[in-house]
């Protein structure tokens, strides 16, 4: 019984490792998926399917990609700055509301 149980566990462990290895190899071979709606990555009709995103000799245009990413980061930073300014302006209003609530609640406690 113990020997049968041990071989069953060993067989299960082997199947688990083999399945994960096959899955890893399959996923490694796929191109990265782009953002939805951009038509990039492994999506049907995407740039990589037809080689549109490639420059001379089939190489990917890294300089253009880096510039595009830098512009996206800059846009995100501007958006975050605007959000921080809004939070700071609201923080002052919240502090005033908190002070008003304290002054209104204090006389009731003292009475």
Order of alpha helices (4+ residues) and beta strands (2+ residues): alpha-alpha-alpha
